[in-house]
């Protein structure tokens, strides 16, 4: 049966455009895959360990081919558990608001924790090799449209960051949906959300 990992990066919850559109996708996906399972990872309500102390020591011990101490093994266990949620998924769905032209720091924290050698990627003389085989859907929510004084090709560090990270861990089949102008008035907000939901439902019918 297919397994989906849904990553929520907005703390706004019921007011969040990214979560609203992601939920539209999830509802349509569940209808298409009644035997499928969904794991939700809310970065605001999931313990993300600091990457220091024994965790950092465990990382470099492993890179050096050394055995981990009991303290290092205990610290690394939570990293493995988080990474395993990604490894178990056939489909990754991200609800990502734009914060200061990039992604929220909690989502970056999650990526920094799980992006480890032999967990989500490896490297050798050929270079870096991603280990994930899942597909991905990214819902990008923005309060305004990027353009004019802030052209997207320079200032969009949201969708481009997501594409870069996914490629790093091996995910190349990526679908991105944009929901923008949420801060430009209630009418534009409703219109953008509705368009995003429709795109999400149509996309779910293909995945």
N, C-alpha and C positions, 0 to 999 in steps of 0.2 A: 504494500500500500504506500502511496506517496506521503512524504513527510515535509511539512513546511515550517520554517522558522521565521517568525515575525518579530522584527526588532523595532521597538517604539523609542524614538529619540526626542519626543516633545514632552515637556512637563505640563502642557496645557490640557491634556486628556480630552474631555468632552468638547472643549472649545477648539481643539487642534484640527487644522485643515489636513495636515499630513496623516494623522490617525484616522480621520473621517474617510478620506479617500482610500487609505489602506484597508479599512474595515469593509468598504464596498468591494474591494478586490477579494478579500478573504471570504465574504459571504458568497460571492459568485464562484470562487474556487471550491468552497465546501459543497456547493450545489452540484458542481461538475464532478467532484471526487468525494462522494459520500463515505468512502472507506478511508479517506485521508486523515492525517493527524496534524495538529497545529500546536507548536510550542511558541509561547510569547515571551520575549525577553525585553522587559521594560528597563532601560538603562538607569532610570531614576529610582527604581525600587529593587535593583539587583546589586548585591555587594560586588564591587569591583575592587580587587586588592590593589593597594599602592605597589608600584613597581620599584621597590627598594629592598633593603635588608636581605632577608633570606631568599626572597623571590629573585632578586637580582643575582645573588650568589648562585642560586640554582641554575639560572640561565647560563651563566658563564662556566659553571662546572660541567654542564651538559655539552656546551660548545667545545670544551677542552677534552671531552671524552672521559671525564672523571665521574666517579660514583657520587651520588648526592648523599649528604648527611641526613640523618633523620629530620632535622629542622628544615633543611632545604626540600626534602621530599614532601613534607607536610605543607610547606608553602607552595610548592609547585602543583600540588594536587588540585587546588582550586582553579589554577590556570588551565590545567588539562580538562577539567569539568566544563568550563566555559567554552573552550575550543571544541570539545566533543559535540556541543549543541549545534555548532556550525557544520561539523563533519557529518552529522547524522541527517542533515537536511538535503532534500532533493530540490527545494526551492527556497530562496531567501527573499523576504519582503521587508523593505526598510521604509519607515515613515520618518522623513528627515526635514526639519525646519532649517531655514537659513539663518545663521547668527553671524553678523558681521562678515558677510560674504562667504562664510564657510559653514562647517557643521558644528553642532553643539559640543562643548568640551566633554560631556559625558559619553557621547558616542566615540569621540577620539580616544578617550580613556579605554573604552572597551576594545577598540582596535589595537591600541598599544599593548594591552594585556594579552590578547589572544594571538597576535601576529608573531608567532615564534617558530623557529626552525623545528622541523619534524612534527609540528602540530598543524599549521595551516600552509606551510611552504617548506621547501628544502633548497639547498644550493650545492652545486658542485662545479667542476671545471666548465660545464656548459652554461653556468649562470644560475639565476634564481628560478625555481620551478614551483608554481602553485599546486597545492594538493587537493583543493576542492573541485568537485565536478558538478556542483549545483548550478541552476539558473538563478537569475536575480531580477527583482522588480524594485525600483527605487522611486518613491513618491517624494518629490522635492517641493516644499512649500516655501513661498517667499511673500513678504508683505508688500513688496513693490516689484515692478518689472525692471530688470537690469538693462541698461541701454543708455544712449546719449552720452552723458558725462562719465558713465561707468560701463563701458562696453563689455559684454559677457565674455568675449574671448580673452579678456585680461582679468576681469574681476570675479568671474564665476568660479569660486573655489569650493562650491557645494557639489554640483553634479560631476565636475571633473575629479574632485577628490574621491567621490564614491566610485567612479569608474576606474580610477587608478588603484585604489585599495582592492577592489574586486579582482582586477587583473592580476595584482600581486599574489593573491591567494588562489588563482587558477580559474576564476569565474569570468568567462568571456561572452556568455549569452546574457546580456544585460538589457533590460527595458526600463527607460526612465520616463516618468510622467511629471509634468510641471503644473503646479498650482500656484498662481501668483496674484498680486494686487489685493491681497487680503487686508491690507491697511488703507486701501484707497476708497473706502466706503462700503456700506452694507450690500448694495446692489452688485458691485463688482466682486465682492467676496462670495456672495451666493452664486453668481454666474460662474466664477472660476471653480468653485467646489463642485458644482453640478457637472461642468465639463470634465473635471478630473474624475469624478465618480463614473461617468459614462465611459471614459477611456479605460478606467480600471476594470469595469465589468466586461468590456469588449476584449481586453487583454486576457482576462482570466479564462475566457472561452477558448483560448489558444494554448494554454499552459497546463 
